[in-house]
Amino acid sequence: MFFSTLKVIIIDSGLGPGGYYFAVLLQILVIYPFLYVSIKKKPILSSVVVFFVCTFYEIIVMYSNMPAWLYRLISIRYFPFIVAGIILGMYIRKMNFSQMIVSFIIGIIFIGVMNYTPCNPILFSQWVTTAFPTVFYAVFFVFIAVKYINIKNIILQFIVFLIGQASYHVFLFQMLYYHCCGWLIYKIIGVNALSLFVNVVICITSGIIFFALEEAILHKKNIFINTSEILKKT
């Protein structure tokens, strides 16, 4: 039973929508420390190496006709996003708006060509919306949010901080929810923006409750009081 379940999770793309997250997360947990240390020591060289590794990987995908179920389980396609996050975390103060505009233009051109033209791509033909070049588009918005958006409303600060703390628990609940009963909302409301919003609210709220219960039971902590105290100090 154990091995059959493990096969479903790792080999058969997981349980329900987003089931591949588990297999990908395990790979990222192993590789992340190496990426972090290498970028901290040699950011430019490390970024170039990741660029060539990801490009070479896409060439392998193309020539081997790698099936979609396998492609989605290999974390290499996420390396550029991880590297971009590390670089932003370390060097965002040295970056400027002009650099990010160039990044945004590169990303938006790729997205436009791949999604709104009859282009038949040779590389990045699978999972186009999260393909390597889209990182240039995503980085722009993260840069703007971190550097220029100052949340002054204490209630909004509290909510954002709390969601950030509970993000892993939101992820865990989401996996269970979509496998067991997420389809109920689509059946009641239909597949539209409202059903998406309702599902997001359910997953975030339940994830926070899950996190709160875990902290209260295992660590005797009240996450709501702790979050308020942390925000007072910042």
C-alpha positions as CSV (number, residue, x, y, z in Angstrom):
1,M,0.0,0.0,0.0
2,F,2.8,2.4,0.9
3,F,4.7,1.8,-2.3
4,S,1.6,2.1,-4.5
5,T,0.8,5.4,-2.8
6,L,4.4,6.6,-3.3
7,K,4.2,5.6,-7.0
8,V,1.0,7.7,-7.4
9,I,2.6,10.7,-5.7
10,I,6.0,10.7,-7.4
11,I,5.6,8.8,-10.7
12,D,1.9,9.3,-11.6
13,S,2.1,13.1,-11.2
14,G,0.5,13.2,-7.7
15,L,-3.0,13.3,-6.3
16,G,-5.2,15.8,-8.1
17,P,-4.4,19.2,-9.4
18,G,-1.0,20.4,-8.3
19,G,0.0,16.9,-7.3
20,Y,3.4,17.3,-8.8
21,Y,4.3,19.9,-6.2
22,F,5.3,17.2,-3.7
23,A,7.9,15.7,-6.0
24,V,9.2,19.1,-7.2
25,L,9.4,20.4,-3.6
26,L,11.6,17.5,-2.5
27,Q,14.0,18.2,-5.4
28,I,14.1,21.9,-4.6
29,L,14.8,21.3,-0.9
30,V,17.9,19.4,-2.0
31,I,19.2,21.8,-4.6
32,Y,18.3,25.1,-3.0
33,P,21.2,25.4,-0.5
34,F,23.7,24.8,-3.4
35,L,22.0,27.5,-5.5
36,Y,21.9,29.9,-2.6
37,V,25.6,29.5,-1.7
38,S,26.8,29.7,-5.4
39,I,24.8,32.9,-6.1
40,K,26.0,34.5,-2.9
41,K,29.6,33.9,-3.9
42,K,29.4,34.3,-7.7
43,P,26.0,35.7,-8.7
44,I,26.8,36.4,-12.4
45,L,28.6,33.2,-13.1
46,S,26.0,31.1,-11.2
47,S,23.1,32.8,-13.1
48,V,24.9,32.1,-16.4
49,V,25.4,28.4,-15.5
50,V,21.7,28.1,-14.5
51,F,20.7,29.7,-17.8
52,F,22.8,27.1,-19.8
53,V,21.6,24.2,-17.7
54,C,18.0,25.1,-18.3
55,T,18.5,25.7,-22.0
56,F,20.4,22.4,-22.4
57,Y,17.6,20.7,-20.4
58,E,15.0,22.1,-22.8
59,I,17.0,20.8,-25.8
60,I,17.0,17.3,-24.2
61,V,13.2,17.6,-23.7
62,M,12.8,18.5,-27.4
63,Y,15.0,15.7,-28.8
64,S,13.8,13.0,-26.4
65,N,10.1,13.9,-26.9
66,M,9.8,13.8,-23.1
67,P,6.2,13.2,-22.0
68,A,4.3,16.0,-20.3
69,W,3.8,14.0,-17.1
70,L,7.5,13.5,-16.7
71,Y,8.4,17.1,-17.6
72,R,6.1,18.5,-14.9
73,L,7.8,16.4,-12.2
74,I,11.4,17.6,-12.9
75,S,12.3,20.7,-11.0
76,I,14.9,22.1,-13.4
77,R,12.3,24.2,-15.1
78,Y,11.9,26.1,-11.8
79,F,15.6,26.9,-11.3
80,P,15.4,30.3,-13.0
81,F,12.6,31.4,-10.7
82,I,14.5,30.2,-7.6
83,V,17.6,32.0,-8.8
84,A,15.7,35.2,-9.5
85,G,14.1,35.1,-6.1
86,I,17.5,34.7,-4.4
87,I,19.0,37.5,-6.4
88,L,16.2,39.8,-5.6
89,G,16.5,39.0,-1.9
90,M,20.2,39.7,-1.9
91,Y,20.6,42.5,-4.4
92,I,17.3,44.3,-4.8
93,R,18.7,47.5,-3.3
94,K,21.3,47.7,-6.1
95,M,18.7,47.2,-8.9
96,N,16.9,50.0,-10.6
97,F,13.6,50.5,-12.4
98,S,15.3,50.8,-15.9
99,Q,16.8,47.3,-15.5
100,M,13.4,45.9,-14.5
101,I,11.7,47.6,-17.5
102,V,14.1,45.7,-19.8
103,S,13.4,42.5,-18.0
104,F,9.6,43.1,-18.3
105,I,9.9,43.8,-22.1
106,I,11.8,40.5,-22.6
107,G,9.2,38.6,-20.7
108,I,6.1,40.2,-22.2
109,I,7.5,39.7,-25.8
110,F,8.0,36.0,-25.1
111,I,4.6,35.6,-23.6
112,G,3.0,37.5,-26.4
113,V,4.7,35.5,-29.1
114,M,4.1,32.1,-27.5
115,N,0.4,32.7,-26.7
116,Y,-1.0,35.1,-29.3
117,T,0.8,34.2,-32.5
118,P,0.8,31.1,-34.6
119,C,4.4,30.5,-33.5
120,N,5.3,26.8,-33.1
121,P,8.2,26.9,-30.6
122,I,11.1,24.5,-30.8
123,L,12.2,25.1,-27.2
124,F,9.9,25.8,-24.2
125,S,7.1,24.0,-25.9
126,Q,5.7,22.5,-22.7
127,W,4.1,24.5,-19.9
128,V,4.7,27.7,-21.8
129,T,3.1,29.9,-19.1
130,T,5.9,28.9,-16.6
131,A,8.7,28.5,-19.1
132,F,12.1,29.9,-18.3
133,P,11.8,33.3,-20.2
134,T,8.6,34.2,-18.3
135,V,10.8,34.7,-15.2
136,F,11.8,38.1,-16.7
137,Y,8.1,39.1,-16.7
138,A,7.5,37.9,-13.1
139,V,10.6,39.5,-11.7
140,F,9.4,43.0,-12.7
141,F,6.2,42.7,-10.6
142,V,8.0,41.2,-7.6
143,F,10.6,44.1,-7.8
144,I,7.8,46.7,-7.9
145,A,5.9,45.1,-5.0
146,V,9.0,44.8,-2.7
147,K,10.7,48.1,-3.5
148,Y,7.8,50.6,-4.1
149,I,4.6,49.3,-2.5
150,N,4.6,50.3,1.2
151,I,1.6,48.7,3.0
152,K,0.8,51.2,5.8
153,N,-2.6,49.8,6.8
154,I,-1.9,47.7,9.9
155,I,-4.8,45.3,9.2
156,L,-3.5,44.6,5.7
157,Q,0.0,44.2,7.0
158,F,-1.3,41.7,9.5
159,I,-3.1,39.6,6.9
160,V,-0.2,39.6,4.4
161,F,2.3,38.6,7.2
162,L,0.0,35.9,8.5
163,I,-0.5,34.4,5.0
164,G,3.2,34.4,4.5
165,Q,3.8,32.5,7.8
166,A,1.1,29.9,7.0
167,S,2.0,29.5,3.3
168,Y,3.2,25.9,3.7
169,H,0.1,25.0,5.6
170,V,-2.0,26.6,2.9
171,F,-0.2,24.5,0.4
172,L,-0.8,21.3,2.3
173,F,-4.5,22.0,2.8
174,Q,-4.8,22.9,-0.9
175,M,-3.5,19.5,-1.9
176,L,-6.0,17.8,0.3
177,Y,-8.9,20.1,-0.6
178,Y,-8.6,19.8,-4.4
179,H,-8.2,16.1,-4.2
180,C,-11.2,15.5,-2.0
181,C,-13.8,18.3,-2.5
182,G,-12.5,21.2,-4.5
183,W,-14.8,20.2,-7.4
184,L,-17.9,20.9,-5.3
185,I,-17.5,24.7,-5.7
186,Y,-17.2,24.3,-9.5
187,K,-20.3,22.1,-9.5
188,I,-22.3,24.7,-7.4
189,I,-21.0,28.0,-8.9
190,G,-19.5,26.8,-12.2
191,V,-16.0,27.3,-13.6
192,N,-15.5,31.0,-13.4
193,A,-13.7,33.8,-11.6
194,L,-16.1,33.6,-8.6
195,S,-15.4,29.9,-8.0
196,L,-11.7,30.6,-8.2
197,F,-12.0,33.3,-5.7
198,V,-14.0,31.1,-3.3
199,N,-11.5,28.3,-3.6
200,V,-8.6,30.6,-2.9
201,V,-10.4,32.1,0.2
202,I,-11.2,28.6,1.5
203,C,-7.6,27.3,1.0
204,I,-6.0,30.4,2.6
205,T,-8.4,30.6,5.6
206,S,-8.2,26.9,6.3
207,G,-4.4,26.9,5.9
208,I,-4.1,29.7,8.5
209,I,-6.4,27.8,10.9
210,F,-4.3,24.6,10.3
211,F,-1.1,26.6,11.1
212,A,-2.7,28.2,14.2
213,L,-3.8,24.8,15.6
214,E,-0.4,23.3,15.0
215,E,1.4,26.2,16.7
216,A,-1.1,26.1,19.6
217,I,-0.9,22.4,20.2
218,L,2.8,21.7,19.5
219,H,4.4,24.9,20.6
220,K,1.8,26.5,22.8
221,K,1.9,29.7,20.7
222,N,-0.8,32.1,19.6
223,I,0.1,33.0,16.0
224,F,-2.2,36.0,16.1
225,I,-0.6,37.5,19.1
226,N,2.9,36.7,17.9
227,T,2.2,38.3,14.5
228,S,0.9,41.5,16.1
229,E,4.1,41.7,18.3
230,I,6.4,41.2,15.3
231,L,4.6,43.9,13.3
232,K,4.9,46.3,16.3
233,K,8.7,45.9,16.2
234,T,9.1,46.6,12.5
